[in-house]
Amino acid sequence: MSIKLKVFACCLCLTFMTLVVGHLAQIAQQKIGTLAVRIYDDALISTSALRSAQASMIRMEVGLRLDAGAGTGDGAGAPVSPSNGLSLQQTQFLRSEVAGIMADLSTASLGAISPEGKQSADDIRSELARMSAAEGKISGRLLLRKFQDINAQLDSAVKIFKADAFGVRRDVGDLVSTTVERTWIGMGIAAGLALAITLFLIWAIVPALRNAMAITRSIAGGKFDNDIRTGGTGETAELLSALSDMQDSLSRQIGQLEGRAAVQATAFDGQIDLHNARFEAALNNITQGLCMFDRQHKLVIVNQRFEAMFGSVQLGLTIGKLGKLPQFKGLLQSSHGAFSTHEGEDGRMIAVNRQSIANGGSVMTFEDVTERHRAVERMNHMAMHDVLTGLPNRPHLRDRLQATIANGNWSRGSSLLTLDLRGFKFVNDTLGHAAGDELLRIVAERLCALVDEDDIVARMGGDEFAIVQTAKKRQPKAAEVLAQQIIEIFARSLDITHQRVNVGVSIGIVTDAARSGGGDADADALIKKADLALYAAKGQGRNVFRIFEASMEEAVLQRRRTETDLALALEKGEFELYYQPFVDVAAHRVTGFEALLRWSHPERGPISPAEFIPIAEEIGLIEPIGLWVLEKACRQANDWPLDFSVSVNLSPAQFRSATLYDDVVSTLKRTGLKPSRLQLEITENVLLHDTDAILEMLSALRKLGIHIAMDDFGTGYSSLGYISRFPFDKVKIDQSFVRDLSKRENIAVVRAVIGLSRAMGIAVIAEGVETQEQLAILLAEGCQEMQGYHFSRPRPIGDLPHFLMNFAAAEPASRIVRARSVPLVGSFAPA
């Protein structure tokens, strides 16, 4: 068998073993995936359905108990007693809830893993069906006992479903262990087979090759009587036969050469020694490769460096024949002048110097400048390209854009797009810098795949990129189409380091001079305009593009003026505090005031807090401004004749200060305000980062007697989680729910917040109350403390005495509500 067939057969064996091991691993992965789906579909969904059923049972029980404890009604519903029959509202409420519970139990039964779990779910459904069939025949007290029995059955069912889920989880673990064991066995067999194949190849090929190498070394050492046995077939036999022929030929030629050399040696020994000494000194001590041609253009001399660079060549070859050799392609042509540099097919850069000799002929020197040339190219590339993505960087983009302007392509329909990734910082912070780098590389690849060949894609730095669309495009339509394509691509999830991440993009666009505000085009000016459009797009949210308009420059200038004026407003005394009251409607009593910051600009007049507070947070001024508000509010509240509380909002940026706790304590000491009269309001955004440390700080403040309130409650995803981790003194129902209480979902949120807070012993206040109808609904739902324009707009400190006198003289709002008999929204009453 030939060497080729041996190697091919061994490769087939290794490939087969690899496929077998891979097939076994794939089967195991499919089984694991099936069990994982069972865990989710059968265990998790079924358990969630049971939990939902439990929650519904608790709501029905709580509803019956509340109605039972009410005793009397105010027109919203009939009185209920545990011993009486159920009212129409209660019956309809129970029917709705029981239908939901039956649906949840059906889901749990269908997804049950074990017969015990299915049986438990079916038993509960049967019990509920019997209870529903007895509607109108069961007293309230008996119904409550039924609810308690069913709750106990639900608890038992949940335990059974949990046990089933843990059983499936145990099966997954056993399958993983078995898979790992089988994979190791397969790998061991594959490794053993590979070792056996390697040993076979060594046994079959190496001895013959070693024999041939030994013969070759012997011939090179001048021994021409080697015993070469050429028997057998295959490549090794052919190799030994060729070595035998070569040995015989060399032996004959060397014998002839030795005879000729012996005759000539005597005559030329002296001259040869002299020439050798001269040439050795001249040729072998220079760093360039050197060759010399006589007047017939034949090669007569080469030095050692020349042979090191190009290999051995035969003396006597003409320059034409020598130039046809692959290693000299293009190097020996006289048309290149006295000095030239050539790049070979192997990537080497050779510098060639040609000089004519006076009596005819020429001498040429060759120097390998590859490393020097590559170093220069690397430095030039690094200076003009981004190391991570390989894209042109900002200076390179500027040069290319300026060239596009100079050659007239910009005015023929080009455009510049600047892009900013939205969500990159979150990926970088949560998954690590390696994932962030990978995200940037994927973004670069996708942008390059979108644009035309003549377009330019660059990385401007950080998570910003830029694209230059070249001429001969209809603008701004072409730029808008490209921007929409980019938005659609990045609206889909990206796979990064085995993680799926979602990022967005904001895009700013500037097209040719006729559409970009006029004036002569300039690279720096165009980049600035594109950045302004990008800034406007970012202000509108994720996955938005904007085309530059001249008004954008004015908006940026206005913002910069606001930043400058804001930095001086504090020391110029342009800030003022306004106060809006907290009102206990049921008691017709003002309980306190919220301090609200106002800025009266000497030229622009009043500036909305919604405009200047975000800017103060961005430029780092919110901390000193916040401390000023805290000190001013405490000092003014301490001068009030009555012990009203004062509420001050704290920005998330203030919690990044390590001195916040000390600042609050020292402010109370300086102003003399009792800690119990101070309330600090925070939003959920405060708790998004470093939650444990912030909750610890809030606990320390609360221990001083300071009240802590959560503002805008119900608008965040984690409000319930935070309120369960920290005992807030008060929660404020956000005005977005209060504004339209005619919507059932808003009523549901308000009712849930009030019920949860009451259960946890936390006070509730509704903000944004503007109408008598809103007041009546909130009061009926059990919210007694309110804030809003219905009672008073924010007022300066000097207007508070007048407001308090008018408020004391006014008729209590609760009496007005009862007089008007405003119908309640929600409750268990039919719509």
N, C-alpha and C positions, 0 to 999 in steps of 0.2 A: 504494500500500500504506500502511495506517495505521501510526503509531508503535508501537502495541501489537503488530501482526503482525511488524514489523521486529525488535523486541526479542525476541519469542518465537522467530523463526527463528534468530537469532544464538545464543540460549541452547541451542537444539537442536543446533546445530553444535558448540558447545563441549562439550556433554554427550557427544556421540558420540565426539569425539576423546579425552575423558577415559576413556570405557569401553574404547576401543581400546588406549590405553597401559596401562591397568590389566590388560586381558586378556593382553597380551604379558608383563607382569611376572609375572602369576600362572602362566602356562605355564612361564616360566623358573624360578620358585620350585619348581614341582612337579618339574622335571627335576633341580634341585639336591638336593631332598629324596630323590629316587630314588637318586642317586649316593651321598648320605650314608648311606642305608640299606645300600647295597652295601658301603660301607667298613666299617660295623659288622658286618653279617651275614656277609659273605663274607670280608673281610680279618681283622678283629679276632678273630672267633670261631674262624676256621680257624687263625690264628697261635697263639691261646691253646691250642687243642687240640694243636698240634704241641709247644708248650712243655710241656704236661702229659705228653705222650708221652715227651719228653726226660727229664723228672723221673723218670718211672717207670723208664726205662731205667737212669738213674743209680742209683736205689734197688736195682734188681736186681743191677747190677754191684757196688755197694758191699756188698750182702748176700753175694754169692758170695765177694768178696775177704775179707770179715771171717771168714766161715766157713772160708775157705782158710787164713787166718792163725792160726786158733784151734788147729788141730792136734789137740787133745784136747778132750773134753767132760766135763761134770760131771753128766751125766744129762739135760741139757736137749735134746740132739740128737746125731746121729751125726757123727763127724769127717769132714771133707771135704777133699779134695785136688784141685787143678786137674786132675790126671791121672785121677782116679777118676770114677765115675758119680755122679749126683746122688742125694741122700737123698730119702726120702719128703717130709720137710718142705720141702726146697728145691723139689722138683717141684711141690708144691701152691702154694707161694709164687710160683714162676715162672708157673704156669698163671693164677693170679689177676691177676698184673701184666700178662701178655701180653694177657689178655682186655681189660683196661682200655686198654692201648696200642692194640689193634685198634679199640676203640670210638672213641678219640680220632682215629686215622687216618681212620676212616670219616667222622667229623664234618669233618675237614680236607678230605677228598676231595670231599664233597658241597658244601662252601662254597668250593672253589677257584675263583679268578677266571679263570685261564688254563689251557689244556690242559697246559702244562709242570708247573704246580703240582699238578694232579690226577694226572698221570702219576707224579710223584715220590712222592706219598702212596700211590698204588696199588702202586708198586714196593716200598716199604718194607713194606706189608701183605703182599705176596707173599713177601718175604724172611722175615718173622716166621711166616707160615703154613708155609713149608718148614721153618723151625727147629722149630716146634711139632710138625710131622709126624715129625721125627727125634728126638722125645723118648726119652730113655733110650739113645740111640745116640751121643750127643756127649759128649765129656769136658768137664770143668770148664774146662780151659785153652782148648779150641777154642770153648767157649761164650762165654768172655770176649772172645775175638777177634771172634766174631760180634757181640757187643754193641757193641764199638768200631766195627765197620764200620757197623752200623745207626745208631749215634750220629752218625757222619760224614754218613750219608745224611740224617738228620734235620736236621743243620746246613744242608746244601745246600737241603733243602726249605724251611726257615724263610727262607733268603735269597730263594728264588723267591717265596714268599708275600709277603715284605716288598716286593720289587720290584713285584709285582702291586698291592699296596695303594698304593704311591707312584704307580703309573700311574693308578689311579682318582682319587687325590688331585689328580694333574695334570689329569685330565679335568674335575674339579670346578672347578679354577682357570680352565681355558679357558672353561668354560661361564659362570662368573661374569663373566669379562671380556667375553664376547660379550653377555651380558644387560645389563651396564652400558652397552655401546656402543649396543645397540638402544634401551635406555631413553632415553639422551641424544638419539638421533635422533627418537624419538617425542615427547620433550619439546620439541625444537626445532620440529618440525612443528606441535605444539599451540600453542606460543608464537607462531609466524608466523601461524597462522590466527586466533588471538585478536587480534593486532595488526591484521590485515586487517579483521576484523569491527568493531573499535573505530573504525578510520578510516572504514569505510562508515557507521557510525552517526553519526559527526561530520559527514560530508558530507551525509547525508540529513536530519538533524534540526536541527543547531546553527544553520545560516544563517537558517532560518525563525524560530527562537526569538529569535535576536539582533535580527532585524528587528522582531519584536513588542515586545521590550524597549526598543528605541530609540524606537518610537512611544509606548510607555507613559511613558517619561521625558519625552518632548516634551510630552505632554498634561499630565503633572504640573507641568511648567515653565510652563504657561499658554499653550501654542501649540496652537491648535485648527484649523489649516488644513493638517495633515499629509496627504500624498498616500498614502492607504492603498489598495493594490491587492488586491482580495478574490477574484481569480480562482483556479481550481483546486478540488480536493476534498481531503478529509481534515481532521484536527484542526487543522492550521496555518491552513488556509483559513477554518475556522469561527472560530478565534481572531481573525484579522485582521478578519473581518466584525463580530464583537462589539466590537472596539476602534473600528471606524468608527462603529457605532451609539452607543457610549459618548461618543465625541468630539463627535458632533452634539448629543446630549442635554446634555452638560455645557456646551457652548457656549451653548445656548439658556437653561439655568437660570442660568448665571453672568451672562449679559446682563440677565436679569430682576432678579437679586439686586443687581447693581451699580446698577441704576436705583433700586431701593428704598433701598438704603443711602445713595445720594447725597442723597435727599430727607431722610432722618432724621439724617444725619450732622451737619448744621449745628445742629440743635436740641439734640442730646445730647452733642456733643463734650466740653464742659466737665465734665459729670457723669460721663461714661465715663472720662475721664482721672483724675478724683478716685477713683472706685471702683477702677479698675485699680491705682492706686498703693497703695491700702490693702490690697486683696486680695492683690496680688503679695507684699507684705511679710509678710502673715499666712500665706498658704497655701503659698507656694513655699519657705519656709525651715523647714518642719517635716519630720521624718523619717517621719511616719505619712501614709498616704493618708487624705484627708478628703473627705467629701461632705455637702451640706446640703439638707434638704427643707423646703419651706414648709408653711403650715398645711393646704394641700390635699394634703400628702404627695407633692408633685412635686419632682423633682431640680432644684435651681437652681444649685448650685456644686460643682465638683470641683477638686482641685489636681493638680499634675503627678505627684506620687507616687502618687495614686490611679490615674491613667491608666497609669502604669508598672506598677502591680500588676495591674490588671484590663483594661487596654485602654481605648480611647475608647468612651464611652457618650453617648447622646443626652440632652441636657438637656431637662427637661420630662416625662420619664417618671415615672410614679407609683412609689412604693416597692413596690407589688405587682407591676407589670410588670417593674421592675428585678430584683426577687427571682426572677423566672422565668428570667432569663438563666443559662446554665450556670455562669459564673464566680462568680455570687453565690448559688448554691444553699445555703440554710440560714444564710447570713450575716446577713440583714436582719430575721430574725424577732425581734419584741420580747419573745417569751415567754422568751428566754434570760437576761433580766435586763440590768443596766447593763453588766456585763463578762462576756465569755465567750471561749472559744478553740475554733476549729473546724478540723477536718482536711478538706481538699478532696480531690476524686477524684484530683488530680495529686500528692497527698502533701504539699502545703504546709500549714503550720500558721499560721492567721491569728488574731491577738488583736483582738477587736472591743470598742470602748467607745462606749456610747450615752448621749447627753445631750439632754434636752428644752430647747427655747428658750422664754423667758417669754411671748412674743407668739404662740406657736404654731409648730409645726414641730419639727425636731430636727436635730442634727448628730452624725455618726458618724465615728470614726477607726478606721483599720485598720493593723495592724503585722504584717509577716511575721516570725514567730518560729520559722521552720522549722529553721534551723541551730542556734539555741539549744536547741530541743526535742530535736533529734537528738543534739546533744552530750550532753545530760543522759541520753537513752536509752542512748547508747553507753557512757557511764561506768557506768550502772546495770547494763547487760548484761555489760560486762567484769568488773565486780565479782562477778557471780554466775554466770558461765559460763566454761568452758574455751575459750581462744582457738583451740586447734588443732582440736578436734572439735565445738565449738559446744554441747557438753552442759553441763548444770548442774555446777558445781564442788562441792567439799566443803561450804562454807558454805551454798550454795543447797540442797544435798541435806539438810543438817541442818535448815534452816528448813522445807522441805517435809515432812520426816519428823516434825518437831515438830507441824506443822499436822495431819498425819494422826493423830497421837496425840491432839491436842486435840479434833478433831471426832469421835472415837470409832471411826474406821475401823480403827485398828491392832488394837483388841481384837476386831474382827469378822473376823479371819482374814487379816491382812496379814503380810508377811514382808520381811526385808532380806537381800540377797545381796551379798557383797563378793567380787570376782574379782581374781586376780593372774595375769598372763600369764607362762607359763614359756617361756623361750627368747627373750624380747624383747631382752635385753641382747646376746645373740649376734648377732641381726639388726642391732641398732644399731651394734655394733662392727665387724662384717664388711662390711655393705652400706652403712653410712653413716647419718647422722641423718635425711636425707631419706627413706630407706626406712623408718626407724623411725617417722617421723611418718606416712607413708602407712599403715603397719601399724596404728597407733593409730586412724586415721580409718576404716579398713576394719572394725576391731573395733567401733567405735562404731556404724557403720551396721548391722552384723549383729545387734548386741544390740538396737538400736531396732526392727529388723524382727521380732525374736522376741517382744517383750513386747506386752501389750495397750495400748490407747490411753491408759488412765488410769494405767498404770504409769510409773515414773520411772527413767530411766537417767542416771547421772552418772559423771564421771571424777574420781576422788579424788586423782589426781596420779600422775606417773610411768606405770607400766604397771598401775595399779590402777583398777578400775571398781566401780560399785555399782548395784544395781537394787532398787527398792522396789515390791513387789507390793501393790496396793491391796486394799481389803476385798472381802468376798463371795467368798472363795476358800477351798477346803478345805485347811487347813494341817495338817501340813507337806507333804502330798502335792503340792500345786500347786508349792511351791518345789522339791521334789525333781524333778518333771517338768521344770521350767524349767532346773534345773541340768544335768540329763542332756542336754537339747536343746543347751545351750551347749557341753557337753563334746563332743558328737557333731559339732557344726559346726566347732569348732576342732581336732578330730582330723584333719580333712582339710587338705590343703596349700592355701596361699593364694598368689595371684599378686600380686607386688609388684614394680613397676619391672622387668617382664620377667623376674623371678626367682620360682621356686617355693620358698616357705619353709614350715617346719613349726613351729608353736608349740603349746603346751599351755596348760592353764588349771587353776588350783586355786580352789575356791569354798568360802566360809564362809557359813553360813545361820543366821539367827536369826528365829524366828517370833513370834507374839503372846505376851504376857506369861505366859500359862498354860503355855507350853512353853519359856520362856527363862529359867528360874531363879526366877520369881516376882518380886514387888515391883512398884512403880509403874514404868510404861514411861517412859523418857526417851531423847531422841534420842542424846545422847552415850553413854549406857550401852548402847543397842542397837548403835551403831556399834562400840563396844569389844568387845561380845560377838561380833559378826559377824567382827571382826578376829581374835579368839581362835580361832574355828572355822576361819577361813582359815589361821591359823598351823598348826593341827592337820592340815588337809588338805595343806598344803605339806610337812609332815613325812612324809606317806605317799606322796609322789611326784606325778607329773604326771597331769592329768585325773582328779582325785579331789575329791569334795565332802563336807563334814562339817557336821552340824547342831550348833549350840551345846549343850553340856552344862555343868552347873555344875562338874564336875570339871576342866574346861579351865582355869578360873581358878586352881585350886590348882596345876596343872602349870606355868602361867606364873609364879606366885609362887615355886614351887620352883626354876625356872630362874633367876629373878632372884636368889634367895638363893645359888644356886650361883655365879653371876657375881660377886656381892659377896664371897663367901667365897674364891673363886678368886683375886681380886685381892689378898687378904691372906695367902693360904696360903704364898707364897714367903717373905715376910719373917717369918712366924711359924714357919718351919721345919717345915711339915706334910708336905712332899714327902720321898720316900725312893726310893732306887734298889734294884731287885731285879735279879738276874742269872740268865740261863738259859744253860746251856753249849752250845757247839758240839762235837760228838763225831765224831772220825774212827773209824768203826766198824771198818774193816779193821785199823787199827793199834791199836785200843782205847786211844785217846788223846784227852784234852780239848784242843782247839785254841784255844779262846777263849770269851768270854761276851758275850751281848747285854745291854746295859743297858736296863732297862724301868722307866718312871716309875710310881710308886704314890703315891696321896694318901690319907692317913689323917686323916679329918675328926674333930675333937675331939668332936662331938656325933653325927654321922651314921655314923661309923665309916669303913671303907674304901669309896671311891667308884671305880667302874670307870673306867679310862682311856677306854673307848668313850663315856662320858658327859661327862667334863670336857675331854678334848682337843679335840673339835670346838668346844666353847664357847670354849676358850682361843684357837682359831684365829679365830673370828668376832669376838671382842672385842679382838683384837690383843695378847693376853698370851703367845702361843706363842713369840715371839722371846726375851723374857727368860727364860721357863721353859726353852726349848731350850738357851740358853747356860748356864743353871745345870746342866742335865743333862750337857752336854758337859764342863764344868769338873769336876763331881763325879765323873763316870766316869773321866776322865783322871787325876784326883788319886788315886782309890782304886786304879785299875789300876797306877799307878806304885809303889804300896806292896806289890803282890803279890810273893811270893818268886820266882815263875817268870814267864817272859816270855809270859804268855797275852796274846792280842789282846783288845781290847774294841771292841764294835760299838755305835754310837750312831745312832739314827734322826733324820733331818732332815726337818722339815715343809716342804711347798711354800711356806708363808708365810715361812719363814726365808730362802728364796732371793730374796725381794723386798727384802731388806735389802742395801744397797750395801756393808756392812761385814762380810759373812759370812766372806769369805776372811781378812781381817785378824783377825776374832774367833777363828777356828780357829787361826791361827798364834800369836797371843798366848796362847791357852789352853795350847797345847803348851809354850810357853816358860815360862809360870808354873808348870805342873805338873811339868815335866821329863820327860814321857812321850815316848818315841821315836815319831816319825811312823809308822814301820813297824808299830807295835803298834795303831794306831788304824784302825778301819774305819768309814766313813760309809755308812749305808744310805739310799737314796732310792727313791721310787716313781715310776711313770710320770707321775703328775700333776705332778711337778716340772718335767717337760720339755714340758708342753703349751703354755706361753707363753714367749716370748723364748728359744727353744731354743738358738740359737747362743751367746748370752751365757752361758747356764747351762752348756753343754758346755765353753765356754772356761774358766769358773771351775772345773769339775770337773777339767779337764786340769791347771790350775795346782795344785790340791790334790794330784793324783796325782803330779806332779813332785816334791812334797815327800817322797814315800814313803808317803803315806796311801793306804789301799786303799778303793776305791769299789765298793759292791755295789748291785745292783738288787733291791729287795724286791718281793714279790708278782709275780714274773715269770710271764708267760703270761696274765694276767687282762685286759690292755689290748689295744687294737686296734693299737698301734704299737710293741709291745715289740721285735719283730724289727728294725724300722727303727732304733730307738734303739741297740740293741746292736751294730748294724753301723756306726753313726756314732761310737760312743765305746767304747774298749777297757776295759770293766768288768773288775774283778778277780774278781768273783764274782757269780753270780745265785742267787737263792733261789726254789726251786720253791714256789709258793703252796700253803698247806695245803688249799685247796679241792680240789686235784687229789690230794693225798696222802690225804685223809680217806676216799675211797672208791676204792681201787685195783682193786676188782673190776670196775669199769666199763672197757670196752675203750677208750673215748674218753679217759679219764683216763690210762690206761697209755700211749696213743699220744702224749699231750701230754708226759708225763714222759720218754718215750723220745726224743722230738724235742728237748726242751730239753737233755737230757744229751748227745745226739749233736751238736747244734749247738755247745754250749759246748766240748765236747771238741775239735771241729774248729777252733774259734777260740782255743783255749788258755785258756779261762776256767773257773775252778773252779765247782763246783755244790754247793749245800747244799739239802736238803729240810727244810722246816719243818712242824711239826704232826704229827710221828711219835708215835703213841700206843700202837701194838700191835707185838708181835713179828712178825706177818704183814706189816705195812707195812714194817718194817725189812728183812725177808728179801727182799721184792719189789724194794725200792729198791736193796739191795745187789747183787742179781742183775742189775739193769739197769745197774749201773756207778756208782751214786751212793754214795760212801763217807762223805761228811760229812752229818750229820743234826742235827736239833734238835727237841725236843718233850718232852711229858710222859712218854714212855716212858723217857727218861733222867733228867729232873728237871723239876720245876715251877720257875718263877722263885723265887729265894731271896734273902733279905737278905744283905748282905756278910758277916755273922758266921757264916752257915751254910756258906760255901763250903769252908773247910778240912775240915769233917766230910764234905761231899759228895765231895771229892776223895779222901779216904782210903777211903770206901766204894766209890767207882768203881774205884780201883786194885786193891782186893781182889776185885772181882766178876769172874766169868768173862767173857771176851770175847764180845760178842754174835755175832761172825762164827762162832765155834766152835759156839755154840748153834744157829745157823741151819743149819750143815752137819750137826749131829747130828740135827736134826728133819727134815731133807730136805724143807723147805717147797717145794711145786711152784711153778714160775715161771708168772707170768701173762703172756700175750702171746707174744712171740717168734714164730717161724715154726711152732710146734707146732700141730696141729689142735685145735679146741675139743672 
